[in-house]
């Protein structure tokens, strides 16, 4: 078959040009969106009188047959099919004859591909938001399973204060909630139909882009045809949302790597979600967590690459924009696989709560509680900080245990020393959003409400 632009040229494209230009190997995954866009376009052409009812019926039947062949793998691609749009139009023309040759009336591949990609992105972002929500539910379930278990909270990766394990897990859950917001917000700005913009300037034919937008389920149609065919902000936004989601998954992965080491020993890994060593028989490796950490760099790279591609492009369409799909497709695939694997890994964790408590029960982790005890008695915080810091220094220098030094200090005494007992400090975190039992119970309920709201938003 000749190219879609053969009339202007005496000969066909070189092999080098065709190899560089063809996007079929990766854009064929948009075949459903391409067929859907073509159906809406055909129905509109018939409504405005540019296509007879008989021709429209023939083309729609050919589109149905073409989609079925693509779906079941029986579609025969031709050498000249440079992209999915060419392949679909060729097959429709083979099936519908002259009527199929009218399919592209009033349409350019410029507005066609932008429409396909927006349809694909809308669906994918909603599905990924749903997967994130399911992973958040897994974190919440493990938080419930953890009960009153507590572990050290860290700053600078140094033990700071004890926190409930549920609080720590939900910290990741709230970060993921922002990711869901970003995915769905990006989807909202994706929800604009470019179909009808043509190559760049619209058409002299009586097209009805509002009708095709409504037919395809878009919230609105484009306002400016130049912008419509050149805009890839929605791809950049999606890649940013996915990159930041990848960063959050990487942080979860990093903590699981640390927690599963012998040195921490906070969790055990299920055999189904870990790997062994080809040389070391004793090993159980957290490969899922490491890959989650590693994939973040890939996702950030996709975002950086696309922004660099877009930064110097003049209006309207440029072939550079073909570089939008591979990073977007790969980013979505990468995030999907990472979410599924991490979900399984987290849901099957063995929680070594005794080891967590042992690590969190250092009396030094209650130093802030001692300072706040003095503050409650009227001591200025800076003075209280200095008093407790001096006692910690003395204990570390071997002058006595911190508990004994606190008990014998006239400014503190036995009541203050009791704050250092195992399991006590974590119960003293009482402020809203804090890490103690009371605020965490409230937080769990609020998190459950947030998940319900996300599910409703995704469903809508």
MITI-231175 format. One record per residue: x, y, z of N, C-alpha, C, O in turn; residue in one letter. Coordinates in steps of 0.02 Angstrom, whole numbers, plus 50000, padded with zeros to 5 digits. Example, Ala and Ser with C-alpha at 12.3 -4.5 7.8 and 13.67 -1.06 7.14 Angstrom:
<rs>
506604971650390506154977550390506604983550390507124983450423A/506424988850354506844994750357506455000250394506705005750402S/
</rs>
This chain:
<rs>
500424994050000500005000050000500445006250000500975006350031X/500215011449965500585017749964500525021150032500085019550072X/500975025950045500935029850106500335034350104500035035350051X/500155037150162499595041850164499755048450129499315052550118X/500385049350112500595055750081500945054550014501355058649994X/500785048949980501155047049920501045051749861501475052149817X/500485055349859500335059449801500845064849787500935066849729X/501175067349839501655072849832502335070249809502755074249788X/502455063749813503125061049803503135056349743502645052749730X/503695056349707503765051849650503955044849671503745039949640X/504345044349724504565037749747504365036549819504095040949852X/504515030449842504365028749911504925030649958505455032749936X/504795029950023505305031850072505885026850072505805020950056X/506465029350092507045024950098506955020250157506545021550201X/507335014950158507295010250214507495013750279507195012450331X/508005018050275508235021450336507685026050363507555026150423X/507365029850317506815034250339506255030150370505995031950423X/506075024850337505515020850361505665017750429505235017550473X/506285015450438506465012450502506455017650558506245016150614X/506675023750543506685029050594505985031750607505815033450664X/505585032150555504935035450558504385031050587503935033650620X/504425024650575503865020250594503785019650669504275018750706X/503175020250691503025019850763502575013950780502375013050837X/502415009850730501945004350740502164999550796501734997250833X/502814998050803502994993250856502764995350926502654991050969X/502685001950938502465003851005501765007051006501425006551057X/501545010350951500895013550956500315008850939499735010850943X/500465002650919499924997950904499514996350966498954993850960X/499784997651025499394996351086498805001151094498385000151137X/498785006451052498235011151054497685009451003497285013750986X/497665003250980497195001650926496475002650947496055004850907X/496305001051009495615001951031495425009251030494875011151010X/495885013551053495755020751053495705023350982495295027750968X/496125020750937496095023050868495435021250835495135025250800X/495205015150848494565013050820493995017150851493535019150815X/494035018350916493505022250948493475029350920492935031850906X/494055032450910494075039150881493795039150810493445043850790X/493965033950772493715033550703492955032650702492625035450659X/492695028650747491965027750750491615034450762491135036150727X/491865038050811491555044550827491605049250767491135052950753X/492175049150733492275053450675491795051550619491505055950587X/491705045150607491245042850555490525044850571490165047250527X/490325043850633489635045750651489515053250642488985055350620X/490035057150658489975064450648489935066150574489525070350554X/490355062950533490335064350461489645062750432489405066450389X/489335057450456488665055750432488155060950454487715062850416X/488215063250517487725068050543487755074650505487245077850495X/488355076850484488415083250451488365082650375488425087650339X/488235076650350488115075650279488725074650236488685074850175X/489295073350266489905072050228490005064650212490465062850176X/489575060550240489615053350228488895050750227488495052250271X/488735046850176488055044150172487945039050227488425036150255X/487315037850243487165032950295487425026050276487665022250318X/487375024350212487605017750189488365017250196488625012150220X/488715022450176489445022350183489655022150256490115018550275X/489305025950297489465026050369489365019050398489775016750437X/488825015850380488695009050405489235004250383489454999950422X/489465004950321489985000450296490645001650332491004996850349X/490815007950343491445009550377491415007350450491905004650476X/490865008350483490795006250553490854998750559491174996250606X/490564995050512490624987750514491344985650502491594980950534X/491684989150457492394987550444492824989150505493294985550520X/492654994550540493024996250602492924990850655493394988950689X/492314988350661492184982950708492604976750691492904973750735X/492614975050627492984969150606493734970150617494084965450638X/493974976150603494684977650612494884977150685495404974350702X/494464979950728494614979650800494624972350824495054970550864X/494164968350800494144961350821494774957650799495044953650837X/495014959050738495624955850714496224958050756496654953950772X/496254964450772496814966850813496794963850883497304962350912X/496194963050910496114960450977496304953150982496604950951031X/496114949250931496244941950936496904939850902497064933950900X/497284944750876497944943250849497944940750778498464938550753X/497374941050743497354938650674497464944250623497484942950562X/497544950350646497654956050600498324955150565498834953850596X/498314956050499498924955350459499204962250444498924965950403X/499744964050476500054970550464500424970350397500704965250378X/500424976050363500774976750299501424980550309501504984250357X/501884979550263502534982850269502464990450270502864993950302X/501964993050235501875000250231501505003250291501395009250293X/501304999050339500945001650398501455004950445501765001650486X/501525011450438502035014850478501795016250550502205017350594X/501135016050561500875016950628500195013650632499935011050582X/499905013550691499275010150701498715013550661498245010250639X/498775020150653498255023950617498245021850543497705020850515X/498835021250513498885018950444498615011850436498255010350389X/498795007550484498585000550480497834999950483497534996250445X/497515003550529496795003250536496445005950474495985002750448X/496675011750449496365014550390496455010050329495995009350288X/497035007050322497145002450266496654996650268496334994950218X/496594993650326496164987750332495424989650322495054985950290X/495224995250349494534997550340494384998650266493844996850242X/494865001450230494775002650159494734996050120494344995450073X/495134991150141495094984550110494404981450119494144978250074X/494124982450178493474979350194492884983250167492384980350147X/492934989850168492364994050150492414997150081491945000450059X/492974996350047493054999049981493075006649980493395009750023X/492725009649931492745016949923492495020549986492735025950003X/492035017550021491785020650083492345021350134492385026450169X/492785016350137493345016650183493825022250167494145024950211X/493875023950103494325029350082494085036150106494455041050104X/493455036450128493185042750155493295043550230493125048750258X/493575038550261493665038550334494055044650359493905047450411X/494565046650321495015051850344494775058950326495135063750335X/494165059450300493895065950280493895070750339493635069250393X/494205076650329494205081750381494645080250441494585083450493X/495075075250434495485073150491496215072750471496355070950414X/496665074250516497375073450506497635068350557497325067250609X/498185065350541498485061150592498705065350653498785062650708X/498785071850642498995076050698498455076350752498605075450811X/497825077550732497305077550784497095070450802496855069150857X/497195065850756497015058850769497455055750823497205052750871X/498115056650816498565053650865498495056950933498545053650985X/498375063550933498285067050997497655064551032497645063851093X/497135063150993496515060451021496625053451049496425051951106X/496945049251010497085042351033497475042451098497305038851145X/497995046551101498435046451159498075049151221498185046751276X/497645054151211497255056651268496765051351293496695050451354X/496435047951247495985042551269496365037151307496135034851359X/496935035151282497335029951314497575032251383497545028451432X/497805038451386498075041051449497525041751502497635040251561X/496945044051481496375044551528496235037851561496175037451622X/496195032751522496045026051549496605023551593496475020951647X/497215024451570497785021751607497875025251674498015021951724X/497795031851676497875035451739497355033351790497505032751850X/496745032151768496225029851814496395022851841496295021451900X/496635018451797496805011651819497395011851869497385008151918X/497885016051855498455016451901498245019551968498485017452020X/497805024451966497555027352029497195022052070497245021952131X/496845017552036496515012052071497025007252102496925004952158X/497565005852066498075001452093498415004552154498575001052202X/498535011052151498835014452208498365013952268498585012652324X/497725014952256497235014652310497225007652341497155006952402X/497295002552300497314995652327497944994652369497914991252421X/498494997452347499104996852387499035000652453499274998352505X/498715006452451498585010052514498155005752561498275005652621X/497665002252533497254997952575497664992352606497534990352663X/498154989852569498604984752597499004987652655499084984352706X/499274993652646499644996852701499194997652762499404996552819X/498564999652751498095000552806497954993852840497894993552901X/497904988452801497764981852830498354979552872498254976752927X/498964980652849499554978752889499594983152951499794980853004X/499404989552944499394993953003498904991353055499054991553115X/498324988853033497844985953081498134979653113498054978553173X/498454975653071498754969453097499314970853147499434966853192X/499644976553140500194978253185499964979953255500344979353302X/499324981953263499064983553330499464989053363499564994453334X/499684987753424500054992853463500814992153454501194995153492X/501034988253405501764987453394502074994253379501784998453346X/502684995053404503035001353393503764999853375504014994453387X/504085004753345504765004153322505095010953327504755015953339X/505755011353317506065017953319505855022153259505835019653203X/505715028453271505665033253217506345036353208506725037153256X/506515038153147507195040453132507195047453102506735049353066X/507705051253119507905057053080508645056253065509025054153109X/508845058053004509545057052983509745049652988510335048152994X/509245045152987509345037952996509655036453064509975031253073X/509565040953112509755039753181509115039253222508635042853210X/509105034753271508505033853312508315040453345508735043853375X/507675042153340507445048553366506915047453421507065048653480X/506315045353403505785044053452505395037953430505345036653370X/505125034053477504715028353458504065030653425503775035753444X/503835026853375503195028253342502835021553333503155016353328X/502185021753332501815015753316501975013553245502045017753200X/502035007053234502155004453168501585006553121501705008053062X/500975006653146500415008753105500515015853080500355017453023X/500775020153123500895027153104501415027453048501335031353001X/501925023453054502455023453003502175021052936502315024052884X/501785015752937501505013152874501025018152842501015018952782X/500615021352884500135026152857500475032452831500195035952789X/501075033952855501455039652827501555038552752501485043252713X/501725032452733501775030852662501095031052628501035033152571X/500575028952664499905029052636499675036052618499345037052567X/499835040952660499625047852646500025050752587499745054552548X/500655048952582501045051252524500735048452459500685051952409X/500535042152462500215039052403499535042352388499325042552330X/499205044952440498575048452428498685054652386498275056252343X/499235058052398499395063852356499545061652284499385065252237X/499845055752277499975053152210499315051852173499265053352113X/498825049152208498175048052177497875054652155497595055252100X/497925059752198497685066452179498015068852115497675071352070X/498665067952111499025070452052498835066551989498735069451936X/498775059951996498575055951938497885058051912497775058651852X/497415059051958496735060751937496695068051914496305069651870X/497095072451945497105079351921497395079651850497145083251807X/497925075751838498215075451771497705072651721497665074951664X/497315067951743496795065051701496285070351682496035070451625X/496115074651729495625079951715495865084451659495475086351615X/496505086251660496775090551607496905086751542497005089851489X/496905080251546496945076151485496275075651450496235074051391X/495745077051487495065075651464494795080951417494245083651427X/495175082451365494985087451315495105084451246495645081851231X/494595084751203494655081551137494995086251087494785091951079X/495515083751052495825087550998495515086150929495695089350880X/495045081350926494795079050862494395084650828493925087350858X/494585086250767494275091850731494755097550720494615102250682X/495345097250754495845102450744496205101650678496525106450654X/496155095750648496495094550584497245094350592497505092450645X/497595096450539498325096450543498575101850589499055100850626X/498235107650588498425113150633497915118750634497905122750681X/497465119250582497065125250574496315123850570495935128350551X/496095117750585495405116250577495245114250506495685111550471X/494635115450483494425113150417493905117850387493555121450423X/493855117750321493315121450286492675117350283492155119850265X/492725110950301492145106550301491725107650365491995109850415X/491085106150362490645107550420490715102350475490225098850491X/491305101750504491425096850557491095099050622490945104950631X/490995094450667490685095950732491105092950788490955087650814X/491655096450807492095093750859491765093150927491975088950968X/491255097150941490895096351005490545089551007490535086251059X/490275087550950489915081150949490395075250957490245070550993X/490965075550923491445070050930491725069751001491855064451028X/491825075651031492075075751100491585072351147491775068251189X/490935074051139490425070851181490375063451166490295059351212X/490405061551103490355054551082490905050451115490785044651134X/491505053251120492075049551148492125050151224492585047251254X/491665053751255491675054251328492145059451355492305059351414X/492385063951313492815069351337492385074651372491795075551356X/492675078051420492325083351456492255089651415491795093651427X/492705090651367492695096751327493065095551262493395090351253X/493015100351216493415100051156493935105651159493895110051202X/494415105451114494955110351111494675117351097494125118051070X/495055122451117494875129351103495295132351046495085137051013X/495885129651035496345132350986496665126550948496985122250978X/496575126450882496805120750844497555119950844497815114350844X/497925125550843498655125050847498875121750912499305117350913X/498565124050966498745121251031498535113951036498885109851065X/497955112351006497685105651014498155100250987498225095051018X/498465101550929498885096350898499595096450925499955091550916X/499805101850957500495102250981500555101051057501105100051082X/499985101251091500005100751165500175093651187499825088851170X/500715093051224500875086851259500985088151333501325084251368X/500695093651358500725094951429500455089051469500715087251522X/499915086051443499595080651480500065074651487500045071051537X/500495073451437500975068051443501515069851495501695065651536X/501755076051492502255078151541501975077851612502315075751658X/501345079951620501025079651687500965072551711501105070951769X/500755068151666500685061151685501365058351704501415054651754X/501885059951666502545057451682502805060251748503145056751786X/502635066551763502835069251828502485065551885502795063551934X/501825064651878501445061151930501715054051939501775051751996X/501895050751885502165043951889502865043951918503045039351955X/503265048951901503945049351928503935050452003504315047252039X/503505054852026503465056052099503175050052135503395048452190X/502685046852104502435040552132503005035552136503075032052186X/503415035152084503995030552085504485032252140504775027752170X/504575038752154505015040752209504735038352275505105035952318X/504075039052284503765036652347503825029152354503945026552408X/503725025452299503805018252302504535016352316504665011352350X/504995020252290505705019152303505865019852377506255016052405X/505555024852409505685025852481505415020052522505725017852570X/504835017552502504565011552536505055005752525505215002052573X/505285004952464505754999552450506385000152492506624995152518X/506655006152498507265007152538507155005052610507595001852639X/506585006852639506465004952708506384997352716506614994452765X/506054994252668505984986952672506664983552666506784978452698X/507104986352626507784983652621508134984052688508434979152711X/508094989852719508414990652785508094986152837508444982652874X/507434986252840507074982552892507194975052887507154971452937X/507324972552826507404965252818508124962952828508264956952825X/508594967552841509284965552855509334962252923508904963252966X/509854958352933509974955452999510094960853051509914960053109X/510394966353030510554971753076509924974953104509904976653164X/509414975853063508774978453087508334972753112508124972553170X/508194968153067507784962253085507064963953102506754960253140X/506794969253074506114971253091505584967153053505034966253078X/505754964552993505264960852954505604954752922506214954652912X/505194949752907505404944052869505044944052803504474946352798X/505374941452750505094941552683504794934852665505084929552680X/504224935052633503914928852608504324926152550504584930052510X/504364919652545504764916552491504524918652421504924919452375X/503864919652415503584921252349503774928352326503714929952267X/503994932552372504144939452356504864941252374505014946952392X/505304936352368506024937452378506394932452335506094927952306X/507044933352330507454928952288508044926352328508184928652383X/508394921452298508984918652329509614920752292509594924852246X/510164917852312510814919352282511054913352242510934907652261X/511394914752187511664909352146512274906152179512484900752159X/512554909552230513164906952262513084906052337513384901452366X/512684910252369512644910352441511994906952465511464910052459X/512024900852490511414897052504510964900252557510364899052558X/511254904252601510864906952657510454913152640510054915452681X/510554915752580510284922352565509534922252549509284917552519X/509194927652571508514929252549508524936652533508574940852578X/508474938252469508594945152447507944948852433507474945952406X/507904955252450507304959352439507304962452369507284968552363X/507334958252318507404960852249506834965552229506954970452194X/506224964052251505664968352233505784975452259505684980352222X/505994975952321506114982552351506694986052315506674992052305X/507204982252297507774985252262507574987652192507794992852169X/507154983652159506924985752093506464991852097506484996252054X/506054992052149505634998052159506075004152168505925009552142X/506615003352203507095008852213507435010652147507535016552132X/507615005652109507975006852046507525009751992507755013851952X/506895007651990506445009951937506305017351942506115020551892X/506385020252001506255027352009506695031451963506475036451934X/507325029451955507775033051910507535032651839507605037551801X/507275027051819506995026251752506415031051740506365034151688X/505975031551790505385035851784505585043251781505305047051742X/506045045151823506285052051821506615053551754506535059051727X/506965048651727507285049551661506785050551606506895054651561X/506225047051608505705047951558505435055151560505335058251507X/505315057651619505065064551626505565069551599505395073951561X/506195068751620506715073351598506795073151522506885078351490X/506775067151493506855066551422506305069951383506435073351333X/505675069051405505125072151368505145079751374505045083251324X/505275082351433505315089551442505855092551397505775097951369X/506415089051392506955091351349506735091251275506905095851237X/506355086251256506095085851187505625091651173505645094551119X/505195093251221504675098251209504925105451211504615109951182X/505485106751244505655113551263505775118251205505675124251212X/505985115751146506155120251091505715119551031505885121950977X/505125116251039504715114850979504285120850961503935123651003X/504305122850897503835128050875503145125050863503085118950853X/502635129250863501965126950845501955125250770502295128750733X/501595120050745501125116450786501395109350796501725107950846X/501245104850749501485097950757502185097350728502335100050675X/502615093750764503285091850741503375084450755503095081750803X/503755081150712503835073850719504175072050785504135066350808X/504515076950816504815075750881504285073050930504455069150976X/503665075050920503135073050967502995065550966502665063051011X/503255062150916503205054850916503575051850976503445046150996X/504035055751004504425053451062504035053651127504305052251181X/503385055451124502985055851185502745049051209502635048051269X/502655044351163502295038151179502725033051216502505030251266X/503315031751191503725026551223503865027951297503795023351338X/504065034051316504165035251387503515034651427503525032051483X/502965036951399502325036551435502115029251443501925027151498X/502145025451389501945018451393502385014651444502135010851485X/503045015751439503505012251484503405014351556503435010251601X/503275020851567503175023151636502555019951666502565017851724X/502025019651627501415016451653501515009051667501295006451718X/501855005651621501994998551631502434997451693502314992851732X/502935001651700503405001051756503055002051823503154998151869X/502645007251827502295008651890501795003151905501725001051963X/501455000651854500974995251865501304989051895501074986351945X/501854986851864502204980851889502484982051959502454977552002X/502754987951971503054989352036502524989352091502634986652145X/501944992452077501404992552126501164985552142501074983852201X/501064981452092500814974652104501314970652145501114966952191X/501964971252129502464967352165502544969852237502594965752283X/502564976352246502634979052314502024977452356502084975952416X/501444977652326500834975952362500884968852390500734967652449X/501094964152348501174957352371501714956652425501624952952473X/502254960252416502804959952465502584962552533502724959452585X/502234968252533502024971252597501484967052630501484966152691X/501014964552590500464960752620500694954352653500354951752698X/501274951652633501514945252661502094946152710502404941252730X/502244952352730502794953352777502664949852843502104949752868X/503184946952870503164944352939503434949952984504004952052975X/503024952253031503214957853074503554955253137503254951553176X/504184957053146504544955053207504484960753258504944964753268X/503894960853289503734966653332504164966853395504304972253422X/504384961053420504824960953478505494964353462505754968153503X/505754962953403506384966053383506294973553374506734977453391X/505724975653347505584982753340505574986153408505884991453418X/505214983053454505154986053522505834986353556505994991353589X/506224981153548506894980953579507314986853553507664990153592X/507274988153488507654993653460507385000353482507765005253487X/506735000853495506425007253511506455008853585506315014553604X/506635004053627506595005053699507215007953731507285007953792X/507685010453691508255013953719508005019853760507585023653737X/508255020753820508025026453861508165033153828507825038053841X/508675033353786508835039653753508285041953706508235047953691X/507875037253682507315039153638506775043053674506335045853642X/506815043253741506335047053780506605053753802506305057053844X/507175055853775507485062153796507015068053787506975072453830X/506655068253732506195073753721505635073753772505405079053793X/505415067753793504895067353844505145070453910504765073653946X/505775069353925506055072353986506055079953981505885083354029X/506255082453923506255089753914505555092553920505445097753950X/505065089053890504375091453893504095090853965503665094753985X/504335085954003504145085454073504365091754111503985094454151X/504975093954098505215100054130504825106154105504665110654145X/504675106354040504285112054013503605112454046503365117854063X/503285106654056502635106554089502665109354160502165111754187X/503255108854190503355111554258503575118854258503705121654311X/503635121854199503795128954196504485130554171504655136454164X/504905125654157505575126954133505555129054060505225125754020X/505905134354040505935136153969506235130353929506675126753952X/505985129453868506185123553830506935123353818507245118053825X/507255128953801507965128953788508355126753850508855123153844X/508135128853909508455126653971508335119153982508795115554002X/507725117053968507565109953977507985105653929508225100353948X/508055107953869508455104453819509175103653844509465098253838X/509445108953872510145108753896510215104153956510715100553962X/509725104154000509755099854060509755092554039510175088654063X/509295090653996509245083653975509855081753934510125076253941X/510085086253891510675084853851511285083353894511685079053878X/511355087053950511915085953995511865079154029512365075654038X/511255077154047511155070554078511315064954028511625059954047X/511105065853965511265060853914512025060353905512295054853899X/512355066053904513085065953897513415062353955513895058553946X/513165063554015513445060254074513335052754071513785048854089X/512745050654049512605043454045513055040053994513315034654005X/513145043453937513575040553885514305040353906514695036353881X/514485044753953515175044953978515285039754033515845039054059X/514755035954051514845030654100514735032854171514925029254217X/514425038554182514325041054251513725037954284513585039354343X/513355033754249512765030454275512255029454219512335032254165X/511745025454233511215024654182510815031054178510785034854226X/510515032054121510115038154114509535038154163509375043354192X/509235032354175508675031954222508895033954292508535037654326X/509475031554314509725033254381509895040654386509745043854436X/510205043254333510385050254335509775054754337509765059854371X/509255052854299508625056754299508285056254368508055061254395X/508265050154395507925049154460508255053154515507925055554561X/508915053954511509275057454565509325064954553509565068554596X/509105067254495509135074454480508535077854512507965075954500X/508655082954554508115086154591507615089754545507045091054565X/507825091354485507375094754439506905089754403506405091654373X/507075083354407506685078154373506415073154424505835073754445X/506815068254445506605063754496506285057354471506275056154410X/506025053154516505765046554498505185046854449505135042454405X/504735051854455504175052154408504415053054336504145050054290X/504925057154329505205058154262505565051954239505525050154180X/505915048554284506275042454265505805037154240505985033054198X/505185037154266504695032154245504515032954171504275028254139X/504635038754143504495039854072504955035954027504815035053968X/505515033554055506005029854015505845022454010506195018753975X/505335020154045505165013054045504965010753975504665014553937X/505125004553958504945001953891504205002653877503775001053918X/504055005053817503365005653795503005011853817502455013253793X/503305015753862502965021753887503005027653838502495030853825X/503595029253812503645035353772503155035753714502875041053702X/503035030253678502595030453620501875032253640501505034953600X/501685030653702500995032153723500895039553737500335041853744X/501445043253741501405050353760501315054953699501265061053706X/501315052053640501195056153580500445056853571500115052353545X/500165062453593499435063253596499165068653550498555069153542X/499595072553519499345078053477499055075353412499255070053388X/498565079053382498255076653320498785075253266499235079153254X/498705069453234499175067453182499815064553209500265062853170X/499855063753274500465061153306500505053653304500065050253276X/501045050953335501225043953326500985039453382501155033553383X/500595042053430500355038053486499695034653472499385035853420X/499465030353517498865026353506498235030453492497855028753447X/498115035753531497495039553522497475043053454496985042153417X/497965047053436497925050353371497965045453312497675046753260X/498305039853321498345034953266497665031653256497475030153199X/497285030553309496615027853301496175032553260495795030353216X/496245038953273495865043953234496115043953162495715044253115X/496775043553154497065043753088496835037853046496685038552986X/496785032053075496565026053039495865027153010495725025352953X/495425030153051494745031353028494745036452971494375035752922X/495155041652978495185046752926495485043852862495285045652806X/495965039352870496275036252811495775031852775495755031752713X/495365028252813494845024052783494355028352743494145026552689X/494175034152772493725038752737494065041252672493735041952621X/494715042552676495075044952617495065039652562494965041352503X/495155033452580495145028152529494455027552498494405026552437X/493935028152538493255028052510493145033752461492845032852408X/493395039752479493325045552435493715044452369493475046252316X/494305041552375494695040152314494335035252269494305036152208X/494055030052299493695025052258493105028152222492965026652164X/492755032552257492185035952226492415040352169492095040652116X/492965043952180493225048452129493465044552067493345046552010X/493795038952080494035034752024493445031851986493445031651925X/492935029452023492345026651991491965031751949491675029951898X/491985038051971491635043251934492005045251870491765049551833X/
</rs>
